[in-house]
Amino acid sequence: MMAGAAEDVRTLFGAAIRAALEAWPALQIAVENGFGGVHTQEKAEWLGGAVEDYFIANVDLALEEIEDFLGELMTTEFDTVVEDGSLPQVSQELQTMFQHFQKGDGAALQEMTSNINQKKCKVTATPLKTAKETGVDEEDVDSVEEMEVKEVPVRAWAEVTATNDGTTTDVVCPQPQPSDPDPQTIKEEDIVEDGWTIVRRKK
């Protein structure tokens, strides 16, 4: 491998390590809550380089050694004992990255980094209030949302518009409609080609 290519792969390796650590919930909780003291943020930034140097200095690392190293760093630097089962997963991920680095496979490192960042974005985009916080079981969320849609009266979406002959017609905006409309409210529905639904109220 040429020197320039080796430096590029080393850079990708470092970026992949930092992405994995930034997406590690145990570390992020420790950082967000300042478990590392007044220099918590600086320690988090330093950690990526420390892990990278550790791999470079130890060519043939066993998974258990990586776990021990990460666990010790979390304990000494962030006063945190990782007991959520994530330590082996992160260690395995880092070990795989190091294997790609040793092979000079920069494309694989880029792909891993990209996948990690995509997952992290999805987690970040999750609403602040979870189903548990609102007192609703997660498995019931879909059924609750469906029930709420069905409970919305059709009249709530209607806009009354005047026609040429002076009569009024209710035009319902193109939104999901209840599957079982109240027969007392709706006499009939005519689906128009452009997706609008004309609803005439029972006289």
N, C-alpha and C positions, 0 to 999 in steps of 0.2 A: 504494500500500500504506500502510495506517495505521501510525503510529509503534509502537503496541503489537504489531501483527502482525509488523512488521519485526524488533522485538526478539525475539519468539518464534522466528522463523525463524533469526535470528542465533544464538540459543541452541542450536537444533537442529543448525545447521551446525557449531558448536563441538563438540557432543557426537558428531556423526558423524565429525569429524576425529580426535578422541581415540580413538574405537572402532577406527578404521582403523589408527591408529598402535599401539594396544595389541595388535592382532591381527597385527602385522607381525613375523614370526619374527626377522628380522635385528636389529631394534631390541630385541626382548625378550631375545635372546641377549646383546646388548651390555649390557643393564640387569642381567640375572641374574648376569653375570660381572664386573660393576663396571668395564666398560671406560671409563666416564666419570669414574673416580676416586671420591673419597669422596662427591661430590655427585651420583652417577649417578642416584639416584632423583629428586632435585629437578630434574635436567636433563630427565628423561623427562616429568615433570609440566609443566615449562615448555615443552617442545617443542610440545605441542598448541596452546597459545596463540600461540607464535611462528609456526606454520604458518597458523593462522587469520588472524593479523594480516597475514601476507605476502599472502594471497589478497585480503583487503580492500583493501590498499594498492596492489595491482596487478590492475586489473580484467580485462585481456585477456592472460592468460598462456598461452604455448605449452607443450605437454607437455614439451618439452626443458628449458624454463626451470624447471619444477617439479622435474624429475628432478635438475637441477644443484643446485637449492636444497636438496633433501632430502639428496643425496649429500654436499654440503658440510657440512651440519649433522652428519651421521653421522660425517664425518671429523674435524671440528674439536671437536665436543662429546663424541663417544664413541670417538674414535680407531679408527673402523671403516670399512673400505672394503667396500661392498656389491657382491658379485660373484655373487650367486645368481640373478640375473635378476628379482628381486622389485621392484626400484626402479621400472621402467616400469609395473608392475601397480599398485603403490600410488599412484604419481603419477596414473595414469589414473583411479583410484577417487576420489582427492581432487579432480581436475578435474571429474568428473561431479557430485560433491557441491556444488562451487562453482556449477556451472551451475544446479542445483536451487535453490540459495540465491538466485542472481540472479533467478530466476523467481518467488521467493517460495513455492516448492513445499515446504512443511513436511512434508506427508504422504510425499513421496518420500524426504526426508532421514530421516524416522523409519523407513521401510521398510528403507533401506540400513543404518541403524544396527542394526536388529533382526536382519537377515540376517547381518551381521558378528558380532554377539554370539552367535548360534546356532552359527555355524561355529566360533567360538572355544571355546564350551562343548564341542562335540564333540571338538575337539583336546585339550582339557584332560582329558576323560573317557577318553582313550585309555590303555590299560594302560602302566605304566612300562616294562616289558620288552617290546621289540618282537620280531618274529619273527627278525630278524637277530641280535639279542643272544642269543637262545636257540639260535642255530645252525641255524635252520630257514628255508628260503626262504619268502617271503610267499605265493607261489602254491601252496605245498604245505601251507599251514596247514589249509585245509579238509579235504584228504584225510587229513592226520594226525589231525585231530579225529575224523573219521569212522572211521578205523581204530581209534582208542582206544576209541570207543564199542563197536565190534564185538568188541573183545578183552575187554570186561568180562563175566565169567561171569554167567549169569542167576542163579545161586545167590547172588551177592553182594547181590542186591536182595530175596531171599526172606525172608519171615517165616513161621515154622511156627506154625500155630494149630490148636488141638484142636477137633474137632467133637463132636456129641452121642454118636456111636457109638464114640468113643474113638480113631478114626483121626486122622491129621494131614493137613492140606492146606497146601500152600505158596501163600501169597497174594503175588503180585508187586506192588509199589507201582507206581502209574501213572506210568511213566517210559518214555522211548524205548527200545524193545527192539531187539536185534540183528536185522538183516534175515535172517540165515541161522543160526538156532540150531543148536547141536551136537545131532545126532540121538541121540548117546549119553546126553545129559543130559536132553533133553525128549522125552516120549512124545507129548504133544498139548497144544494151547492152546485154551482156550475164552474167547472175548471176551464179557464181560458188558455189558449195556446202559449201565451207569453208568461205563464206561471202565476198570474193573479187569480184569486178566487173571489167570485161574486157571491155574497151571502144575502139572501132576502129573509127578513124576519117574518115570522108567522103573524098574519093580521088577525 
